[in-house]
Amino acid sequence: MHGSENAGQNGLPGSTDAKATRRDWIGLAVLALPCILYSMDLTVLHLAVPQIASALKPSSSALLWIVDIYGFMVAGTLITMGTLGDRIGRRRLLLIGAAAFGLTSLLAAFSTSSEMLIVARALQGLAAATLAPSTLSLIRNMFHDPGERAFAIGVWVACFSAGAAVGPLVGGAILAHYWWGAVFIINVPIMLLLLAVGPLLLPEFRDPNAAPMDLLSAAQSLVAVLAIIFGMKWTAEAGWGVVPASAIGIGLVVGVLFFRRQVKLVHPLIDVGLFKVRGFNAALLTNILSLFVIFGTFLFIAQYLQLVLGMGPLEAGIWTAPSGVVFAVGSMAAPWLAQRFPPHRVIASGFLISAVGFLLITQLHGVTGAWPMFAGMIIFCLGLSPIGAITTDMVMAEAPPERAGEASSISETSFEFGGALGIAVLGSVVTAVYRSVMAEGMPSGLAPEHMDAAQDTLGGAIEVAGQIGGEAGARLMETSREAFVKAFEIAAGVSAVTALFAAIVAATILKSVKR
């Protein structure tokens, strides 16, 4: 195992018992800034969509790209950015990414066309992809003591949860007083602060024996991840077909070629030997399963609050914000739980608790208020909240310090895959059930174009109901909302079954993992 640059600040290279210094703890607070912004930017834009649609007049396809391209670029370039940090220095990459994130935020804020905003969001995602692996790999090198590292990773995960929670609230408050571009402007002063204090408080680490990056491998990883996630999201939006099947097929083929190339290279982009470690693989699988149920369910909670219960974006954000608080507290409590109980038991118990929450959401039919959904949401968040911090610590503990960037990027990519898979699978379930129920209960007398729009999505049905008005509009509104609730209940049932399966996986596969 090779030492890392400036490793002496935290003891000998590879040391596992050296305590963190005061500067390290202050540095952790600095690393919290990009973590909060990274996740906040995934949610804050959703509230601005109506204003963007009014100002830029994007097509429906362009609007989807405006919303999705950020996450696509983050997912596709995480592996490359993580390994790049190992080569050029993690602090250096973080600061370069912070500067780029600030500049692309300005570009997005002052976009004058939908095409310009799509490009800006793509570049913003590219810059954001440097933030998560850089911050996590720095934590791996700053905190060598297992207990301190687990706590620091808990703080790191909590910051992502906090960012997702405050995103809708901050976005709603800003949009109540300013134009849509202001949701991007808020990134600039925070990134300037990071650029100012980062060089003073964050140490630099890199692999001193790192070889030049293999550009073909980087291109293969980008194509493989982007193609698979694109196919998954397309399936959620438009259903299964030739386009998403082809995209996923291409992604899988390129992914196989990528891993074959890594085995042959003397200096691979990622060390495939990491995947031979039982604990590493088990933690990644757990990540995927946990994000599968989280992302898919939250997508429909937002629609339930706004389209079924009739809330505005800010009110819906207030109802969902406590979930972020629960996740933040659970992430901070994860090290304490893992020290007192075997990690596999904590994770398995968490999945079992989450299954109870999902089962509560399967009982929404006939409910008029938000409290039953809220109770189910809080329960499943309570169960899932410690899992990410524990599994991330497992992943980072298995990786040598000089490969921390690789390990962190692989861990982050597993989260992205889990989220995309959850949206695709659960989205397809909801779409299929909704359309089936609507086909059976559609009010008679509707025009063909109105019927198609109403059967497509709940939002389309509500828009049609408003256009036709009267008793027919009221019946259509009631029918479509009942269809969506039934579809949501079935998706929650799938999440409950998935959580039970994940509990079994954690109780068996993770049982043999030593920490």
C-alpha positions in Angstrom: 0.0 0.0 0.0 1.4 3.4 -0.9 1.2 6.4 1.2 -0.6 9.6 0.1 0.7 13.1 -0.2 0.8 14.9 3.1 -0.3 11.7 4.8 2.0 12.6 7.7 -0.5 15.1 9.0 -2.6 12.2 10.2 0.0 9.7 11.2 1.9 7.2 9.2 0.6 6.1 5.8 -2.0 3.4 6.2 -2.3 4.1 9.9 -5.7 3.1 11.3 -5.4 4.5 14.8 -4.1 8.1 14.4 -6.6 10.7 15.7 -7.8 13.5 13.6 -6.5 17.0 14.3 -8.5 20.2 14.9 -7.8 21.2 11.4 -9.3 18.0 10.1 -12.6 18.6 12.0 -12.8 22.2 10.7 -12.0 20.8 7.2 -15.0 18.5 7.6 -17.2 21.5 8.1 -15.8 23.0 4.9 -16.6 19.8 3.0 -20.2 20.0 4.2 -20.7 23.0 1.9 -20.5 21.3 -1.5 -22.3 18.2 -0.2 -25.4 20.3 0.7 -25.3 22.1 -2.6 -24.8 18.9 -4.6 -28.1 17.4 -3.4 -30.0 20.7 -3.1 -29.5 21.2 -6.8 -31.2 17.9 -7.6 -34.4 19.1 -6.0 -34.5 22.8 -6.1 -35.1 23.0 -9.9 -38.4 21.0 -9.7 -40.2 24.0 -8.1 -38.9 26.3 -10.8 -40.2 24.2 -13.7 -43.4 26.2 -14.1 -41.6 29.5 -14.3 -39.0 28.1 -16.7 -41.7 26.7 -18.9 -43.4 30.1 -19.0 -40.2 32.1 -19.6 -38.3 29.8 -22.1 -41.2 28.0 -23.7 -39.4 24.6 -24.0 -40.9 21.7 -25.7 -42.0 18.8 -23.4 -38.9 16.8 -24.5 -36.6 19.8 -23.8 -38.2 20.3 -20.4 -37.4 16.7 -19.5 -33.8 17.2 -20.5 -33.6 20.4 -18.4 -34.7 18.4 -15.4 -32.8 15.2 -16.1 -29.5 16.1 -17.7 -27.8 17.2 -14.5 -28.3 13.8 -12.9 -27.3 12.1 -16.1 -24.0 13.9 -16.2 -23.3 13.4 -12.5 -23.9 9.6 -12.8 -21.9 9.2 -16.0 -18.8 11.0 -14.9 -18.5 10.0 -11.2 -16.1 7.1 -11.9 -13.8 9.2 -14.1 -13.8 12.1 -11.6 -13.1 9.9 -8.6 -10.1 8.3 -10.2 -9.0 11.7 -11.6 -8.8 13.0 -8.0 -6.5 10.1 -7.1 -4.2 11.2 -9.8 -4.1 15.0 -9.7 -5.0 15.6 -6.0 -8.4 15.4 -4.4 -8.3 19.0 -3.0 -7.2 20.3 -6.4 -10.1 18.5 -8.2 -12.6 19.7 -5.5 -11.5 23.3 -6.0 -11.6 23.1 -9.8 -15.0 21.6 -9.6 -16.2 24.3 -7.2 -15.1 27.0 -9.5 -16.7 25.3 -12.5 -19.9 24.7 -10.5 -20.2 28.4 -9.7 -19.6 29.5 -13.3 -22.0 27.0 -14.8 -24.6 28.1 -12.2 -24.3 31.6 -13.5 -24.6 30.3 -17.0 -27.8 28.4 -16.1 -29.3 31.4 -14.2 -29.0 33.7 -17.2 -29.9 31.2 -19.9 -32.0 32.8 -22.6 -33.2 29.6 -24.3 -34.1 26.0 -23.3 -31.1 24.8 -25.4 -28.7 27.1 -23.5 -30.2 25.9 -20.1 -29.8 22.2 -21.1 -26.1 22.8 -21.9 -25.6 24.8 -18.7 -27.2 22.0 -16.6 -25.1 19.4 -18.4 -21.9 21.3 -17.6 -23.2 21.9 -14.0 -23.6 18.1 -13.6 -20.1 17.6 -14.9 -18.8 20.0 -12.3 -21.0 18.4 -9.6 -19.5 15.0 -10.3 -16.2 16.2 -8.9 -17.7 17.2 -5.5 -19.0 13.9 -4.0 -16.0 11.6 -4.7 -13.6 14.4 -3.8 -15.2 15.1 -0.5 -15.6 11.5 0.5 -12.1 10.5 -0.5 -10.7 13.4 1.5 -12.6 12.2 4.5 -11.1 8.7 4.0 -7.6 10.3 4.2 -8.3 12.8 6.9 -9.9 10.4 9.4 -7.9 7.2 9.9 -9.4 6.2 13.2 -12.4 3.8 12.4 -14.7 5.5 14.9 -13.9 9.0 13.8 -14.1 8.0 10.1 -17.5 6.5 10.7 -18.7 9.7 12.4 -17.3 11.9 9.6 -19.0 9.8 7.0 -22.2 10.1 9.0 -21.9 13.9 8.9 -21.2 13.6 5.1 -24.3 11.6 4.4 -26.3 13.9 6.7 -25.3 16.9 4.7 -26.7 15.3 1.5 -30.0 14.6 3.3 -30.1 18.2 4.7 -29.5 19.5 1.2 -32.4 17.5 -0.3 -34.6 18.6 2.6 -33.9 22.3 2.4 -33.9 22.3 -1.4 -37.7 22.7 -1.8 -38.0 25.1 1.1 -35.1 27.4 -0.2 -36.4 27.1 -3.7 -39.9 27.9 -2.7 -38.8 31.0 -0.7 -36.6 32.3 -3.5 -39.2 31.8 -6.2 -41.8 33.7 -4.1 -39.7 36.8 -4.5 -37.3 36.4 -7.5 -37.1 35.0 -11.0 -36.3 31.3 -11.7 -32.6 31.9 -12.3 -32.1 32.9 -8.7 -32.3 29.2 -7.6 -28.9 28.9 -9.4 -27.4 32.2 -8.2 -27.4 31.0 -4.5 -24.7 28.5 -5.5 -22.2 31.2 -6.3 -21.4 32.7 -2.9 -21.1 29.3 -1.3 -18.7 28.1 -3.9 -16.7 31.3 -3.5 -16.4 30.6 0.2 -15.2 27.1 -0.5 -12.6 28.4 -2.9 -11.4 30.9 -0.2 -11.1 28.6 2.8 -10.5 25.2 1.0 -6.7 25.8 0.4 -6.3 26.8 4.0 -8.2 24.1 5.8 -8.2 21.1 3.5 -5.0 18.9 3.1 -4.0 17.6 -0.3 -4.0 13.9 -1.0 -3.2 11.9 -4.1 -1.7 8.6 -5.2 2.0 9.3 -5.7 2.3 6.3 -8.0 -0.7 7.0 -10.1 -0.4 6.4 -13.9 -1.9 8.6 -16.6 -5.6 8.1 -17.0 -6.7 5.8 -19.8 -9.0 7.9 -21.9 -10.7 5.0 -23.6 -11.7 3.5 -20.2 -13.1 6.9 -19.2 -15.2 7.1 -22.4 -16.4 3.5 -21.9 -17.5 4.2 -18.3 -19.3 7.4 -19.4 -21.2 5.6 -22.2 -22.0 2.5 -20.1 -23.5 4.5 -17.1 -25.3 7.1 -19.2 -26.8 4.6 -21.5 -28.2 2.3 -18.7 -29.6 5.2 -16.6 -31.0 6.9 -19.7 -32.8 3.6 -20.6 -34.1 3.3 -17.1 -35.5 6.8 -16.9 -37.0 6.6 -20.4 -38.8 3.4 -19.3 -40.3 5.3 -16.4 -41.4 8.2 -18.6 -42.6 6.5 -21.8 -42.8 2.8 -20.9 -40.7 -0.2 -22.1 -39.8 -0.1 -25.8 -37.1 -0.3 -28.4 -35.3 2.9 -27.4 -34.9 2.2 -23.7 -34.1 -1.5 -24.4 -31.5 -0.6 -26.9 -29.9 2.0 -24.6 -29.7 -0.5 -21.7 -28.4 -3.2 -24.0 -25.7 -0.8 -25.3 -24.8 0.2 -21.8 -24.4 -3.4 -20.6 -22.3 -4.3 -23.6 -20.0 -1.3 -23.2 -19.9 -2.0 -19.4 -18.6 -5.6 -20.0 -16.0 -4.2 -22.4 -15.0 -1.7 -19.8 -14.4 -4.3 -17.1 -12.5 -6.6 -19.5 -10.2 -3.7 -20.4 -9.6 -2.9 -16.7 -8.4 -6.5 -16.1 -5.9 -6.3 -18.9 -4.5 -2.8 -18.2 -1.4 -2.4 -16.1 -2.8 0.8 -14.7 -6.6 0.5 -14.9 -9.1 3.3 -14.4 -10.6 1.4 -11.5 -9.2 -1.5 -9.5 -11.5 -4.5 -10.3 -9.9 -6.3 -7.4 -12.2 -4.2 -5.2 -15.1 -6.1 -6.5 -13.6 -9.4 -5.2 -14.0 -8.1 -1.7 -17.2 -9.6 -0.2 -17.9 -6.6 2.1 -17.4 -4.1 -0.8 -19.9 -5.9 -3.0 -22.4 -6.5 -0.3 -22.3 -2.8 0.7 -22.9 -1.7 -2.9 -25.8 -4.1 -3.3 -27.4 -2.7 -0.1 -26.9 0.9 -1.5 -28.7 0.0 -4.7 -31.6 -1.6 -2.8 -32.0 1.3 -0.4 -32.0 4.0 -3.1 -34.4 1.8 -5.2 -37.1 2.2 -2.6 -36.3 5.7 -1.6 -36.2 7.5 -5.0 -39.1 5.7 -6.5 -41.4 6.4 -3.5 -40.5 10.0 -3.1 -41.2 10.7 -6.8 -44.8 9.7 -6.1 -45.1 11.3 -2.7 -44.6 14.7 -4.4 -47.2 13.9 -7.0 -49.6 12.7 -4.4 -49.4 15.8 -2.3 -49.7 18.2 -5.2 -52.0 16.4 -7.7 -54.2 14.3 -5.4 -54.4 16.5 -2.3 -54.0 19.8 -4.2 -51.1 21.3 -2.3 -48.8 24.0 -3.8 -45.1 23.3 -4.3 -44.0 25.1 -1.1 -46.6 23.4 1.0 -45.7 20.0 -0.4 -42.0 20.9 0.3 -42.9 21.6 4.0 -44.6 18.3 4.3 -41.7 16.4 2.9 -38.9 18.4 4.6 -39.0 16.4 7.9 -37.9 13.3 5.9 -34.6 15.1 5.3 -34.3 15.9 9.0 -34.9 12.2 9.9 -32.3 11.1 7.4 -29.8 13.6 8.7 -30.3 12.5 12.3 -30.3 8.8 11.3 -27.0 9.3 9.4 -25.4 10.9 12.4 -26.6 8.1 14.7 -25.3 5.4 12.4 -21.8 5.2 14.0 -23.3 5.0 17.5 -25.6 2.2 16.3 -22.8 0.3 14.5 -20.6 0.4 17.6 -23.3 -1.1 19.8 -24.9 -3.6 17.4 -23.5 -5.7 14.6 -23.8 -3.6 11.4 -25.7 -6.3 9.5 -28.4 -6.3 12.3 -28.7 -2.5 12.1 -29.1 -2.6 8.4 -31.5 -5.6 8.4 -33.6 -4.0 11.1 -33.7 -0.7 9.2 -35.1 -2.4 6.1 -37.7 -4.2 8.3 -38.8 -0.9 9.8 -39.0 0.7 6.4 -41.2 -2.1 5.2 -43.7 -1.1 7.8 -43.7 2.5 6.5 -44.3 1.3 3.0 -47.1 -0.9 4.1 -48.8 2.0 5.7 -48.7 3.9 2.4 -50.6 0.9 0.8 -53.6 2.0 2.8 -54.2 5.5 1.3 -57.4 4.7 -0.6 -60.2 6.8 0.7 -57.9 9.0 2.8 -58.5 12.7 2.5 -55.5 14.2 4.4 -51.8 13.9 4.3 -51.2 12.5 7.8 -51.3 8.7 6.9 -48.9 9.2 4.1 -46.7 11.4 6.3 -46.6 8.7 9.0 -45.6 6.0 6.5 -42.9 8.3 5.0 -41.4 9.1 8.4 -41.3 5.4 9.4 -39.6 4.3 6.2 -37.2 7.2 6.4 -36.4 6.3 10.0 -35.6 2.7 9.0 -33.5 3.6 6.0 -31.6 6.6 7.5 -28.6 4.9 9.1 -28.0 2.5 6.2 -26.2 4.8 3.8 -23.7 6.0 6.3 -22.9 2.4 7.5 -22.5 0.9 4.0 -20.5 3.9 2.8 -18.1 3.4 5.7 -17.8 -0.3 4.8 -16.9 0.6 1.2 -14.3 3.2 2.2 -12.8 0.9 4.9 -12.2 -1.8 2.3 -10.4 0.5 0.0 -6.7 1.5 0.5 -6.2 5.2 1.1 -4.6 5.8 -2.3 -7.7 4.3 -4.0 -10.2 6.3 -2.0 -11.3 8.3 -5.0 -12.1 5.2 -6.9 -14.0 3.6 -4.0 -16.0 6.8 -3.3 -17.0 7.2 -7.0 -18.1 3.5 -7.2 -20.2 4.0 -4.1 -21.8 7.1 -5.4 -22.5 5.4 -8.8 -24.2 2.6 -7.0 -26.5 5.1 -5.3 -27.3 6.7 -8.7 -28.0 3.3 -10.2 -30.3 2.4 -7.3 -32.2 5.7 -7.7 -32.6 5.4 -11.4 -33.7 1.7 -11.1 -36.3 2.6 -8.5 -37.7 5.4 -10.7 -37.8 3.2 -13.7 -39.3 0.1 -12.2 -41.7 1.8 -9.8 -42.5 4.4 -12.4 -43.4 1.7 -14.9 -45.6 0.0 -12.2 -47.4 3.2 -11.5 -47.9 4.1 -15.2 -49.2 0.6 -16.0 -51.6 0.4 -13.1 -52.9 4.0 -13.6 -53.5 3.5 -17.3 -55.3 0.1 -16.7 -57.6 1.6 -14.1 -58.3 4.7 -16.2 -59.1 2.5 -19.2 -61.8 0.7 -17.2 -63.3 3.7 -15.4 -62.9 6.6 -17.9 -66.0 8.8 -18.1 -67.9 8.4 -21.4 -68.2 11.2 -23.9 -64.7 12.5 -23.9 -63.0 13.6 -27.1 -60.2 11.2 -28.3 -57.4 13.7 -27.6 -58.8 14.3 -24.1 -59.0 10.6 -23.5 -55.4 10.0 -24.5 -54.1 12.9 -22.3 -56.2 11.7 -19.3 -55.0 8.1 -19.6 -51.4 9.2 -20.0 -50.7 10.9 -16.7 -52.5 12.2 -13.7 -51.3 15.7 -14.5 -52.8 15.4 -18.0 -56.1 14.2 -16.6 -56.3 17.1 -14.2 -55.6 19.5 -17.0 -58.3 18.0 -19.2 -60.7 18.0 -16.3 -60.1 21.8 -15.9 -60.7 22.3 -19.6 -64.0 20.5 -19.9 -65.3 21.5 -16.4 -68.8 20.7 -15.1 -69.9 17.3 -13.9 -67.8 15.5 -16.5 -64.7 17.3 -15.4 -65.4 16.5 -11.7 -65.9 12.8 -12.5 -62.7 12.7 -14.5 -60.8 14.4 -11.7 -62.1 11.9 -9.1 -61.5 8.9 -11.3 -57.9 9.9 -12.2 -57.0 10.6 -8.6 -58.4 7.3 -7.5 -56.4 5.5 -10.2 -53.2 7.3 -9.2 -53.7 6.4 -5.5 -54.3 2.7 -6.4 -51.1 2.8 -8.5 -49.2 4.5 -5.7 -50.4 1.9 -3.2 -49.2 -1.0 -5.4 -45.8 0.7 -5.9 -45.5 1.1 -2.1 -46.3 -2.6 -1.9 -43.4 -3.4 -4.3 -41.1 -1.2 -2.1 -42.2 -3.1 1.0 -41.4 -6.4 -0.6 -38.0 -5.1 -1.8 -37.2 -3.8 1.7 -38.0 -7.3 3.1 -35.7 -8.9 0.5 -33.0 -6.3 1.3 -33.3 -7.2 5.0 -32.7 -10.9 4.2 -29.7 -9.9 2.1 -28.3 -7.8 4.9 -28.9 -10.4 7.5 -27.1 -13.1 5.5 -24.5 -11.6 3.2 -23.4 -8.8 5.4 -23.2 -11.0 8.5 -19.8 -12.3 7.6 -18.4 -8.8 6.9 -15.9 -7.6 9.6 -15.5 -3.9 10.4 
